[in-house]
């Protein structure tokens, strides 16, 4: 098993970010995914609302993530 410090720094370093930079980016993605999930949940109950919101958000997230690599 790698040293404890490496568990927090190895991946961020691999994508040229500090731990805190990576945390900020990952939390941003997490919040946007949560909002997309909420829109999909509301749409499931009331299909007339948020017809493309979740899909559009996920497409934007995909583009954003693809541009990072």
PyMOL commands that place a pseudoatom at each C-alpha (Angstrom):
pseudoatom trace, name=CA, resn=UNK, resi=1, chain=A, elem=C, hetatm=0, pos=[0.000, 0.000, 0.000]
pseudoatom trace, name=CA, resn=UNK, resi=2, chain=A, elem=C, hetatm=0, pos=[1.370, 3.450, -0.874]
pseudoatom trace, name=CA, resn=UNK, resi=3, chain=A, elem=C, hetatm=0, pos=[2.174, 5.940, 1.883]
pseudoatom trace, name=CA, resn=UNK, resi=4, chain=A, elem=C, hetatm=0, pos=[-0.840, 7.786, 3.268]
pseudoatom trace, name=CA, resn=UNK, resi=5, chain=A, elem=C, hetatm=0, pos=[0.263, 11.069, 1.712]
pseudoatom trace, name=CA, resn=UNK, resi=6, chain=A, elem=C, hetatm=0, pos=[0.336, 9.474, -1.754]
pseudoatom trace, name=CA, resn=UNK, resi=7, chain=A, elem=C, hetatm=0, pos=[-3.338, 8.525, -1.428]
pseudoatom trace, name=CA, resn=UNK, resi=8, chain=A, elem=C, hetatm=0, pos=[-4.149, 12.243, -1.473]
pseudoatom trace, name=CA, resn=UNK, resi=9, chain=A, elem=C, hetatm=0, pos=[-1.516, 13.563, -3.874]
pseudoatom trace, name=CA, resn=UNK, resi=10, chain=A, elem=C, hetatm=0, pos=[-0.687, 10.903, -6.457]
pseudoatom trace, name=CA, resn=UNK, resi=11, chain=A, elem=C, hetatm=0, pos=[-3.692, 11.363, -8.752]
pseudoatom trace, name=CA, resn=UNK, resi=12, chain=A, elem=C, hetatm=0, pos=[-3.844, 15.181, -8.536]
pseudoatom trace, name=CA, resn=UNK, resi=13, chain=A, elem=C, hetatm=0, pos=[-0.140, 15.311, -9.372]
pseudoatom trace, name=CA, resn=UNK, resi=14, chain=A, elem=C, hetatm=0, pos=[-0.774, 13.019, -12.367]
pseudoatom trace, name=CA, resn=UNK, resi=15, chain=A, elem=C, hetatm=0, pos=[-3.226, 15.581, -13.768]
pseudoatom trace, name=CA, resn=UNK, resi=16, chain=A, elem=C, hetatm=0, pos=[-0.948, 18.528, -12.942]
pseudoatom trace, name=CA, resn=UNK, resi=17, chain=A, elem=C, hetatm=0, pos=[-2.989, 19.856, -10.029]
pseudoatom trace, name=CA, resn=UNK, resi=18, chain=A, elem=C, hetatm=0, pos=[-2.448, 20.345, -6.346]
pseudoatom trace, name=CA, resn=UNK, resi=19, chain=A, elem=C, hetatm=0, pos=[-4.670, 18.470, -3.917]
pseudoatom trace, name=CA, resn=UNK, resi=20, chain=A, elem=C, hetatm=0, pos=[-6.811, 21.579, -3.347]
pseudoatom trace, name=CA, resn=UNK, resi=21, chain=A, elem=C, hetatm=0, pos=[-7.057, 22.431, -7.051]
pseudoatom trace, name=CA, resn=UNK, resi=22, chain=A, elem=C, hetatm=0, pos=[-8.198, 18.896, -7.767]
pseudoatom trace, name=CA, resn=UNK, resi=23, chain=A, elem=C, hetatm=0, pos=[-10.660, 18.958, -4.867]
pseudoatom trace, name=CA, resn=UNK, resi=24, chain=A, elem=C, hetatm=0, pos=[-12.206, 22.194, -6.168]
pseudoatom trace, name=CA, resn=UNK, resi=25, chain=A, elem=C, hetatm=0, pos=[-12.603, 20.786, -9.689]
pseudoatom trace, name=CA, resn=UNK, resi=26, chain=A, elem=C, hetatm=0, pos=[-13.993, 17.449, -8.454]
pseudoatom trace, name=CA, resn=UNK, resi=27, chain=A, elem=C, hetatm=0, pos=[-16.440, 19.159, -6.095]
pseudoatom trace, name=CA, resn=UNK, resi=28, chain=A, elem=C, hetatm=0, pos=[-17.590, 21.389, -8.955]
pseudoatom trace, name=CA, resn=UNK, resi=29, chain=A, elem=C, hetatm=0, pos=[-18.325, 18.336, -11.079]
pseudoatom trace, name=CA, resn=UNK, resi=30, chain=A, elem=C, hetatm=0, pos=[-20.057, 16.691, -8.132]
pseudoatom trace, name=CA, resn=UNK, resi=31, chain=A, elem=C, hetatm=0, pos=[-22.349, 19.678, -7.573]
pseudoatom trace, name=CA, resn=UNK, resi=32, chain=A, elem=C, hetatm=0, pos=[-23.276, 19.895, -11.246]
pseudoatom trace, name=CA, resn=UNK, resi=33, chain=A, elem=C, hetatm=0, pos=[-24.013, 16.165, -11.340]
pseudoatom trace, name=CA, resn=UNK, resi=34, chain=A, elem=C, hetatm=0, pos=[-26.197, 16.521, -8.241]
pseudoatom trace, name=CA, resn=UNK, resi=35, chain=A, elem=C, hetatm=0, pos=[-28.145, 19.335, -9.910]
pseudoatom trace, name=CA, resn=UNK, resi=36, chain=A, elem=C, hetatm=0, pos=[-28.568, 17.230, -13.056]
pseudoatom trace, name=CA, resn=UNK, resi=37, chain=A, elem=C, hetatm=0, pos=[-29.831, 14.349, -10.912]
pseudoatom trace, name=CA, resn=UNK, resi=38, chain=A, elem=C, hetatm=0, pos=[-32.290, 16.674, -9.178]
pseudoatom trace, name=CA, resn=UNK, resi=39, chain=A, elem=C, hetatm=0, pos=[-33.574, 17.947, -12.524]
pseudoatom trace, name=CA, resn=UNK, resi=40, chain=A, elem=C, hetatm=0, pos=[-34.013, 14.348, -13.718]
pseudoatom trace, name=CA, resn=UNK, resi=41, chain=A, elem=C, hetatm=0, pos=[-35.879, 13.471, -10.522]
pseudoatom trace, name=CA, resn=UNK, resi=42, chain=A, elem=C, hetatm=0, pos=[-38.274, 16.394, -10.932]
pseudoatom trace, name=CA, resn=UNK, resi=43, chain=A, elem=C, hetatm=0, pos=[-38.714, 15.480, -14.605]
pseudoatom trace, name=CA, resn=UNK, resi=44, chain=A, elem=C, hetatm=0, pos=[-39.578, 11.890, -13.637]
pseudoatom trace, name=CA, resn=UNK, resi=45, chain=A, elem=C, hetatm=0, pos=[-42.454, 13.165, -11.491]
pseudoatom trace, name=CA, resn=UNK, resi=46, chain=A, elem=C, hetatm=0, pos=[-43.485, 16.089, -13.698]
pseudoatom trace, name=CA, resn=UNK, resi=47, chain=A, elem=C, hetatm=0, pos=[-42.445, 15.274, -17.285]
pseudoatom trace, name=CA, resn=UNK, resi=48, chain=A, elem=C, hetatm=0, pos=[-43.412, 18.745, -18.491]
pseudoatom trace, name=CA, resn=UNK, resi=49, chain=A, elem=C, hetatm=0, pos=[-40.547, 20.253, -16.457]
pseudoatom trace, name=CA, resn=UNK, resi=50, chain=A, elem=C, hetatm=0, pos=[-36.816, 20.132, -17.174]
pseudoatom trace, name=CA, resn=UNK, resi=51, chain=A, elem=C, hetatm=0, pos=[-37.309, 18.149, -20.389]
pseudoatom trace, name=CA, resn=UNK, resi=52, chain=A, elem=C, hetatm=0, pos=[-33.671, 18.451, -21.511]
pseudoatom trace, name=CA, resn=UNK, resi=53, chain=A, elem=C, hetatm=0, pos=[-32.014, 19.999, -18.474]
pseudoatom trace, name=CA, resn=UNK, resi=54, chain=A, elem=C, hetatm=0, pos=[-30.250, 16.890, -17.159]
pseudoatom trace, name=CA, resn=UNK, resi=55, chain=A, elem=C, hetatm=0, pos=[-29.187, 15.789, -20.653]
pseudoatom trace, name=CA, resn=UNK, resi=56, chain=A, elem=C, hetatm=0, pos=[-27.822, 19.237, -21.484]
pseudoatom trace, name=CA, resn=UNK, resi=57, chain=A, elem=C, hetatm=0, pos=[-25.925, 19.430, -18.196]
pseudoatom trace, name=CA, resn=UNK, resi=58, chain=A, elem=C, hetatm=0, pos=[-24.377, 16.002, -18.691]
pseudoatom trace, name=CA, resn=UNK, resi=59, chain=A, elem=C, hetatm=0, pos=[-23.366, 16.864, -22.263]
pseudoatom trace, name=CA, resn=UNK, resi=60, chain=A, elem=C, hetatm=0, pos=[-21.660, 20.044, -21.012]
pseudoatom trace, name=CA, resn=UNK, resi=61, chain=A, elem=C, hetatm=0, pos=[-19.915, 18.093, -18.253]
pseudoatom trace, name=CA, resn=UNK, resi=62, chain=A, elem=C, hetatm=0, pos=[-18.692, 15.565, -20.798]
pseudoatom trace, name=CA, resn=UNK, resi=63, chain=A, elem=C, hetatm=0, pos=[-17.231, 18.321, -22.989]
pseudoatom trace, name=CA, resn=UNK, resi=64, chain=A, elem=C, hetatm=0, pos=[-15.639, 19.985, -19.974]
pseudoatom trace, name=CA, resn=UNK, resi=65, chain=A, elem=C, hetatm=0, pos=[-14.120, 16.725, -18.746]
pseudoatom trace, name=CA, resn=UNK, resi=66, chain=A, elem=C, hetatm=0, pos=[-12.921, 15.760, -22.240]
pseudoatom trace, name=CA, resn=UNK, resi=67, chain=A, elem=C, hetatm=0, pos=[-11.136, 19.092, -22.630]
pseudoatom trace, name=CA, resn=UNK, resi=68, chain=A, elem=C, hetatm=0, pos=[-9.221, 18.498, -19.399]
pseudoatom trace, name=CA, resn=UNK, resi=69, chain=A, elem=C, hetatm=0, pos=[-7.433, 15.436, -20.798]
for i in range(1, 69): cmd.bond("trace and resi %d" % i, "trace and resi %d" % (i + 1))
show_as sticks, trace
zoom trace
